[in-house]
Amino acid sequence: MRTTVAVAVVMVMSCVMMVDADVKPQRDFNLQLFAGRWYRVGLAYDSPRFTPFRDKLKASQGIVTALANGNVNLTMWDVTPYGCVRKVYNYEKTTVAGQFTYFSARHNMVKDITVVDTNYTDYAVVLKHKVFNREYTQVALYGRSQTVRHDVVNKFKAFALSQGFPRDSILTPPAAENCPASRTGRSLTHLR
C-alpha cells in the first residue's frame, strides 16, 4: 500500500513538473505594461463541476494593479446567479517573471498563474494550474476591450487545444451588462 501511494505521489509531481516545463511565460514579461483593465473574453475549463454553468458564463472585467514589490492585486467582477460579484486575488511573484502564485481560501491551496502570451495593448493568454485529487487547468483569454481580433481568438483556441482541452470546453462568452454595476449599483465582494 505504501509503495502504491509513493508511486502515485511521484506520478502527480511528474505531471505538475511537465506542465510547468512545457508552458513558458511571456518572454521579457513587463508587469508595468501588463497592469490595467482587462476583460476575460475567453475561457477553457473542463472541470465537471463547471459544465452546468458553461451556457451562463459572461465575459468578466478585471483590474490588474502592479505593486512595488513585484506582486499583483487583481480585482475581477463576474456575473453570478447572485448578481455582479467582485473577487479580489493577491498574486505573489515567483523567481520567474510572468509567473505568480496565490493562495485560494476557497480551495485551501496554492495555485499557479502564468502569463503565457501578451502584446500588452490588445490581448493576454493566461494559464491557471491547480492540483486536487486530479489536475485542473484553466486557460483564459483577456482583452483590453470586450472584443478581440479573430486571429487572437484562434491563437487562444489553438493553445487550449494543445493543452489537452476538449473543443467544447473552450468558450468565448458574451459581454456582461452592468457588471461591475454602475455607480448607483452594488456588487458583492469575495476574497478568493
Backbone bond lengths (Angstrom), bond angles and torsions (degrees), N, CA, C in turn:
res aa  C-N    CA-C-N  psi(-1)  N-CA   C-N-CA  omega(-1)  CA-C   N-CA-C  phi
1 M - - - 1.456 - - 1.528 111.24 -
2 R 1.351 115.84 -43.88 1.460 119.72 179.32 1.520 111.40 -61.58
3 T 1.336 116.66 -40.64 1.461 120.96 179.28 1.521 110.68 -62.65
4 T 1.331 116.97 -41.42 1.467 121.37 179.53 1.527 110.72 -62.16
5 V 1.317 117.29 -43.75 1.465 121.61 178.99 1.527 109.82 -63.96
6 A 1.331 117.06 -44.35 1.463 120.93 -179.62 1.525 110.93 -61.98
7 V 1.334 117.24 -42.96 1.469 120.97 178.27 1.528 109.85 -62.97
8 A 1.333 117.67 -41.62 1.469 121.46 179.64 1.531 111.01 -62.76
9 V 1.325 116.88 -41.96 1.470 120.56 179.08 1.521 110.15 -63.83
10 V 1.329 117.33 -44.77 1.462 121.16 179.06 1.522 110.47 -61.45
11 M 1.337 117.72 -41.06 1.473 120.93 -179.79 1.524 110.84 -64.97
12 V 1.328 117.81 -42.93 1.468 121.07 178.88 1.522 109.87 -63.73
13 M 1.335 117.58 -44.62 1.466 120.60 179.62 1.527 110.83 -63.62
14 S 1.326 117.69 -37.18 1.462 120.89 177.66 1.517 111.09 -63.91
15 C 1.340 116.45 -42.04 1.467 120.73 178.34 1.523 110.18 -62.68
16 V 1.324 117.25 -42.99 1.461 120.89 179.92 1.524 109.53 -62.80
17 M 1.339 116.84 -44.40 1.456 119.69 -179.49 1.521 110.75 -66.15
18 M 1.355 118.11 -36.11 1.461 120.13 178.04 1.517 110.84 -65.26
19 V 1.345 117.59 -42.09 1.457 119.98 177.88 1.519 109.51 -60.63
20 D 1.326 117.23 -46.81 1.461 120.89 -179.89 1.529 110.98 -63.97
21 A 1.342 117.72 -37.14 1.455 120.90 -177.88 1.523 111.53 -72.07
22 D 1.312 117.99 -35.02 1.458 122.17 -176.91 1.516 113.38 -76.66
23 V 1.310 117.68 -31.73 1.458 121.58 -174.83 1.514 109.36 -105.69
24 K 1.319 114.81 115.95 1.465 120.90 -179.82 1.528 108.84 -104.25
25 P 1.336 117.14 147.93 1.466 119.55 176.83 1.527 111.07 -73.97
26 Q 1.314 114.52 166.39 1.462 122.04 175.18 1.523 109.99 -50.02
27 R 1.297 116.47 129.28 1.469 120.55 179.51 1.530 109.71 -63.60
28 D 1.322 116.58 136.43 1.468 123.20 179.84 1.533 111.68 53.81
29 F 1.322 115.91 43.73 1.474 121.21 -177.26 1.529 110.68 -55.34
30 N 1.343 116.17 134.38 1.455 122.78 -178.49 1.528 108.72 -120.59
31 L 1.319 116.42 105.27 1.464 121.33 -176.36 1.523 112.23 -63.42
32 Q 1.315 117.70 -36.80 1.470 120.08 -179.34 1.520 111.04 -63.46
33 L 1.332 117.87 -39.60 1.468 121.08 177.41 1.527 111.26 -71.11
34 F 1.340 115.98 -29.53 1.463 120.61 -177.49 1.530 112.16 -77.27
35 A 1.307 117.68 -24.62 1.471 121.90 -177.26 1.530 110.20 -61.97
36 G 1.346 114.72 156.74 1.460 120.49 176.23 1.511 112.51 121.94
37 R 1.329 115.70 -164.31 1.467 122.42 -176.52 1.530 111.16 -83.31
38 W 1.335 115.18 134.34 1.461 122.93 176.18 1.523 108.90 -134.42
39 Y 1.310 116.67 153.09 1.469 123.43 172.69 1.522 107.89 -118.32
40 R 1.342 117.17 129.65 1.469 119.54 175.31 1.525 106.71 -82.14
41 V 1.324 116.11 105.82 1.462 121.94 -174.25 1.519 112.61 -107.97
42 G 1.323 116.72 -1.91 1.458 121.26 177.20 1.512 109.84 -150.88
43 L 1.327 115.66 147.61 1.464 120.70 179.94 1.516 109.15 -149.92
44 A 1.327 116.15 133.28 1.461 122.82 171.05 1.521 106.38 -117.15
45 Y 1.329 115.57 119.31 1.461 119.95 -176.05 1.523 107.42 -156.25
46 D 1.325 116.92 124.62 1.463 119.37 -175.69 1.520 113.84 -115.94
47 S 1.332 117.40 23.84 1.457 120.25 176.34 1.523 109.86 -65.12
48 P 1.332 118.07 131.09 1.469 119.65 178.41 1.531 112.77 -59.49
49 R 1.328 117.44 -30.10 1.477 120.03 179.69 1.523 111.68 -70.04
50 F 1.347 117.23 -21.69 1.450 121.11 -178.63 1.532 112.68 -85.66
51 T 1.329 117.41 -22.05 1.466 122.36 -174.35 1.528 114.00 -48.73
52 P 1.343 120.86 -46.30 1.471 119.38 -178.03 1.538 114.15 -65.37
53 F 1.339 117.07 -15.38 1.465 120.26 -175.67 1.524 113.43 -101.69
54 R 1.332 117.72 -2.62 1.462 120.81 -175.41 1.524 112.55 -55.84
55 D 1.334 116.97 -44.11 1.473 120.58 -177.35 1.526 112.40 -72.13
56 K 1.315 117.17 -15.50 1.469 121.02 -178.15 1.531 112.94 -96.15
57 L 1.327 117.32 -8.73 1.462 121.76 -175.82 1.525 111.05 -64.87
58 K 1.321 115.57 137.05 1.459 123.27 175.33 1.525 108.33 -121.43
59 A 1.313 116.05 156.10 1.465 119.93 174.37 1.522 107.86 -61.42
60 S 1.306 117.02 139.94 1.464 120.41 -179.94 1.523 109.30 -114.23
61 Q 1.312 115.08 165.91 1.454 121.49 -177.77 1.519 109.42 -120.11
62 G 1.323 116.54 144.65 1.451 119.94 179.05 1.508 112.08 -146.34
63 I 1.318 114.51 161.17 1.462 120.82 175.76 1.522 108.09 -127.56
64 V 1.332 115.41 122.16 1.458 122.87 176.97 1.524 107.69 -94.71
65 T 1.331 115.90 123.25 1.463 121.78 178.09 1.520 108.71 -114.87
66 A 1.322 116.22 117.51 1.465 121.59 178.16 1.521 108.98 -80.59
67 L 1.324 116.20 129.20 1.458 121.27 178.22 1.529 110.09 -96.61
68 A 1.314 116.78 157.31 1.465 121.92 -176.31 1.523 112.52 -59.60
69 N 1.340 117.98 -29.36 1.463 121.04 -177.72 1.530 113.06 -85.87
70 G 1.337 118.03 3.73 1.460 121.32 179.40 1.507 113.82 94.28
71 N 1.338 117.62 -7.19 1.459 120.81 175.29 1.520 109.81 -79.38
72 V 1.335 116.49 173.74 1.459 122.25 -176.11 1.517 109.57 -134.93
73 N 1.315 116.20 138.04 1.465 121.23 165.83 1.522 106.69 -104.75
74 L 1.324 116.44 131.56 1.458 121.67 177.26 1.518 107.97 -121.97
75 T 1.316 115.99 124.24 1.460 121.69 174.15 1.514 106.91 -111.22
76 M 1.341 116.88 122.37 1.470 122.14 -179.49 1.526 109.06 -119.20
77 W 1.323 115.35 144.76 1.454 121.92 173.15 1.513 108.09 -115.64
78 D 1.332 117.26 124.29 1.466 123.48 -179.80 1.510 110.17 -124.69
79 V 1.333 115.92 144.04 1.462 121.11 172.85 1.518 107.52 -83.00
80 T 1.330 116.41 126.34 1.468 122.56 177.56 1.526 108.64 -128.19
81 P 1.329 117.93 172.92 1.472 119.12 175.38 1.534 113.06 -59.48
82 Y 1.358 116.15 -16.99 1.463 121.03 -179.25 1.523 112.04 -96.21
83 G 1.302 117.11 3.99 1.457 121.15 -178.55 1.514 110.73 111.42
84 C 1.308 116.03 -159.82 1.460 122.68 -179.77 1.529 108.17 -83.10
85 V 1.328 115.66 119.64 1.458 120.74 -176.08 1.524 109.34 -113.57
86 R 1.324 115.58 130.44 1.460 121.56 176.49 1.520 108.53 -94.68
87 K 1.345 115.84 128.66 1.458 121.71 178.84 1.520 108.39 -118.99
88 V 1.316 115.78 137.90 1.456 121.21 -178.35 1.526 108.60 -115.39
89 Y 1.329 115.58 127.09 1.461 122.36 179.22 1.524 108.54 -119.54
90 N 1.319 116.54 139.42 1.460 122.05 176.50 1.523 107.83 -116.19
91 Y 1.334 116.27 105.06 1.454 122.22 -177.76 1.519 109.73 -94.44
92 E 1.330 116.01 132.09 1.459 121.37 177.88 1.519 109.76 -101.17
93 K 1.328 115.97 136.01 1.462 120.08 179.40 1.524 109.42 -65.81
94 T 1.312 115.64 156.68 1.458 122.50 172.30 1.525 106.98 -114.66
95 T 1.303 116.92 -171.77 1.465 120.24 178.32 1.525 111.74 -76.52
96 V 1.335 117.42 -7.65 1.466 122.52 -179.51 1.524 108.97 -111.09
97 A 1.327 117.08 120.89 1.463 121.30 178.81 1.520 109.84 -60.61
98 G 1.341 116.19 131.86 1.458 121.25 -178.87 1.518 114.15 94.51
99 Q 1.326 116.88 -4.91 1.465 121.38 176.23 1.520 108.86 -116.92
100 F 1.341 115.15 136.81 1.454 122.01 -177.69 1.523 108.83 -137.45
101 T 1.335 115.61 163.86 1.462 121.64 170.81 1.524 107.51 -129.41
102 Y 1.323 115.40 157.19 1.465 119.48 171.40 1.505 109.34 -150.52
103 F 1.316 115.29 152.82 1.454 121.02 178.54 1.516 108.55 -93.47
104 S 1.332 115.95 120.84 1.456 121.57 178.20 1.520 108.60 -90.43
105 A 1.329 116.51 110.04 1.468 120.53 177.55 1.521 109.88 -65.03
106 R 1.329 116.63 -33.75 1.467 121.06 -179.43 1.526 111.36 -62.35
107 H 1.351 117.05 -41.38 1.463 120.98 -178.10 1.527 112.41 -103.14
108 N 1.346 117.40 -3.60 1.463 122.58 179.36 1.530 111.55 55.53
109 M 1.338 115.42 48.20 1.458 120.00 -178.55 1.525 110.98 -158.39
110 V 1.329 115.14 162.07 1.462 121.58 176.94 1.526 108.70 -89.06
111 K 1.340 116.10 138.76 1.460 121.97 178.53 1.526 108.39 -123.06
112 D 1.326 115.22 154.28 1.461 121.91 -179.83 1.517 110.12 -104.32
113 I 1.320 116.71 141.22 1.456 123.69 177.10 1.525 107.43 -125.93
114 T 1.332 117.51 129.77 1.463 121.82 177.36 1.521 109.44 -129.39
115 V 1.319 116.75 124.78 1.463 121.19 172.42 1.522 105.39 -82.49
116 V 1.323 116.19 104.57 1.457 122.61 -171.96 1.525 111.60 -80.10
117 D 1.328 116.61 -41.56 1.462 120.36 -174.88 1.524 108.80 -155.34
118 T 1.321 116.98 133.60 1.459 121.14 175.41 1.521 109.27 -157.92
119 N 1.339 115.99 149.29 1.463 119.97 169.17 1.530 109.20 -109.15
120 Y 1.341 116.76 6.08 1.470 126.56 174.61 1.529 113.92 72.25
121 T 1.318 118.96 -28.44 1.468 120.81 -175.29 1.522 113.28 -102.05
122 D 1.343 118.17 -21.50 1.465 120.89 -176.18 1.526 114.07 -125.22
123 Y 1.338 117.41 -45.15 1.460 119.24 -170.72 1.527 112.12 -148.65
124 A 1.342 114.84 163.51 1.465 122.68 172.20 1.527 108.07 -150.74
125 V 1.312 116.49 140.00 1.460 122.81 173.45 1.526 106.19 -111.00
126 V 1.340 115.98 124.02 1.463 121.74 -173.86 1.527 109.03 -126.53
127 L 1.331 115.67 134.77 1.460 121.80 178.99 1.519 109.35 -109.61
128 K 1.328 115.99 131.96 1.468 122.01 174.91 1.524 107.03 -115.32
129 H 1.330 116.13 130.82 1.465 120.46 -177.05 1.522 109.86 -127.23
130 K 1.314 116.25 137.99 1.460 121.72 176.95 1.513 108.59 -147.82
131 V 1.311 116.36 154.82 1.461 121.53 179.77 1.524 108.33 -123.86
132 F 1.335 116.39 118.06 1.467 121.16 170.53 1.515 105.39 -106.04
133 N 1.324 116.22 -132.02 1.453 118.93 172.20 1.525 109.51 -79.50
134 R 1.327 117.05 -2.94 1.459 123.92 167.49 1.522 105.90 -149.94
135 E 1.313 117.57 161.91 1.456 119.81 -179.17 1.521 111.07 -77.42
136 Y 1.305 116.39 143.24 1.462 122.05 172.78 1.514 108.01 -129.49
137 T 1.288 115.19 134.68 1.455 121.27 178.58 1.513 107.84 -131.92
138 Q 1.317 115.73 144.67 1.461 121.90 172.40 1.518 107.20 -124.73
139 V 1.304 116.27 145.22 1.452 121.44 170.25 1.514 106.22 -122.08
140 A 1.323 116.19 129.49 1.465 120.52 -179.52 1.520 109.71 -121.19
141 L 1.331 114.64 143.23 1.456 122.12 173.01 1.515 107.55 -107.03
142 Y 1.324 116.00 124.87 1.462 121.95 178.46 1.516 109.29 -113.61
143 G 1.329 115.84 145.44 1.452 121.66 175.81 1.515 109.50 -129.75
144 R 1.312 116.28 152.78 1.464 120.09 175.57 1.528 110.55 -73.05
145 S 1.336 116.45 -16.81 1.466 121.20 172.47 1.533 106.74 -129.28
146 Q 1.324 116.68 175.36 1.466 120.11 -176.38 1.524 112.74 -78.30
147 T 1.316 117.49 -3.62 1.460 120.63 174.48 1.528 108.28 -128.55
148 V 1.323 115.78 139.16 1.456 121.04 176.42 1.526 108.32 -124.30
149 R 1.321 115.16 160.92 1.465 120.51 -178.09 1.528 110.92 -60.76
150 H 1.323 115.02 152.26 1.468 122.00 -179.32 1.532 111.28 -60.66
151 D 1.342 117.84 -38.92 1.461 120.13 -179.22 1.531 111.44 -66.63
152 V 1.331 117.03 -30.88 1.471 120.96 177.32 1.534 109.47 -69.92
153 V 1.334 117.64 -43.05 1.471 121.07 176.84 1.523 109.59 -59.53
154 N 1.331 117.07 -43.22 1.468 120.50 179.18 1.526 111.58 -64.01
155 K 1.334 117.50 -37.94 1.466 121.56 177.62 1.532 110.04 -63.77
156 F 1.331 116.56 -43.94 1.471 122.20 177.30 1.530 110.58 -60.02
157 K 1.332 116.59 -47.44 1.475 120.31 -179.50 1.524 111.22 -62.95
158 A 1.325 116.98 -41.10 1.467 120.48 179.06 1.528 110.77 -63.20
159 F 1.327 116.90 -41.31 1.464 119.84 178.31 1.527 110.44 -64.42
160 A 1.336 117.56 -44.72 1.470 120.92 179.43 1.528 110.68 -60.99
161 L 1.324 117.46 -42.59 1.464 120.49 177.65 1.527 110.66 -63.25
162 S 1.344 117.39 -37.62 1.466 120.61 179.54 1.526 111.86 -66.94
163 Q 1.345 116.78 -20.89 1.463 121.46 178.10 1.531 111.79 -90.61
164 G 1.329 116.48 3.85 1.461 120.70 175.02 1.513 115.02 93.20
165 F 1.322 118.67 11.19 1.464 120.10 178.36 1.517 110.65 -76.10
166 P 1.342 117.10 136.00 1.468 119.21 173.60 1.534 109.07 -65.54
167 R 1.319 116.84 148.75 1.463 121.73 -178.01 1.528 111.72 -55.34
168 D 1.358 117.75 -37.39 1.475 119.74 -176.94 1.529 113.24 -76.12
169 S 1.344 117.89 -4.35 1.469 119.87 176.93 1.532 111.76 -97.27
170 I 1.331 116.76 2.51 1.468 122.00 -179.01 1.527 108.05 -101.87
171 L 1.326 115.99 114.12 1.456 121.53 -171.37 1.522 112.30 -118.18
172 T 1.324 116.01 148.45 1.470 122.48 169.38 1.529 105.76 -128.19
173 P 1.330 116.91 87.39 1.463 122.19 -171.91 1.530 113.04 -71.49
174 P 1.334 115.89 157.68 1.465 119.49 176.27 1.526 111.03 -71.55
175 A 1.317 115.09 162.69 1.468 120.95 -179.75 1.525 110.60 -65.52
176 A 1.319 115.60 147.44 1.465 121.99 174.94 1.523 108.63 -85.47
177 E 1.311 115.58 143.51 1.459 119.60 176.76 1.524 109.43 -100.95
178 N 1.323 116.34 133.70 1.459 123.43 175.57 1.535 112.90 56.24
179 C 1.320 116.09 40.66 1.464 120.70 176.07 1.519 107.68 -143.08
180 P 1.346 117.62 105.57 1.454 125.41 13.20 1.521 111.09 -71.52
181 A 1.312 112.68 154.54 1.459 119.81 -177.22 1.521 110.45 -62.42
182 S 1.322 115.07 155.85 1.460 119.23 175.87 1.523 108.72 -62.24
183 R 1.303 117.30 171.61 1.472 120.96 -176.56 1.518 112.77 -57.10
184 T 1.328 117.14 -25.22 1.465 119.07 -179.41 1.524 111.67 -87.00
185 G 1.360 116.21 -13.67 1.460 119.26 -178.34 1.509 112.13 -88.08
186 R 1.333 116.60 177.73 1.462 122.62 178.95 1.509 108.93 -124.35
187 S 1.312 115.96 153.77 1.450 120.16 170.70 1.518 108.45 -134.62
188 L 1.320 115.65 148.68 1.459 121.21 178.73 1.534 107.67 -83.91
189 T 1.328 116.81 151.59 1.467 120.87 -179.48 1.521 109.99 -118.52
190 H 1.327 115.59 134.65 1.462 122.08 175.35 1.516 108.31 -132.78
191 L 1.318 118.05 138.86 1.455 122.19 170.17 1.507 106.84 -90.94
192 R 1.326 118.50 133.53 1.459 123.10 -176.07 1.498 110.44 -108.56
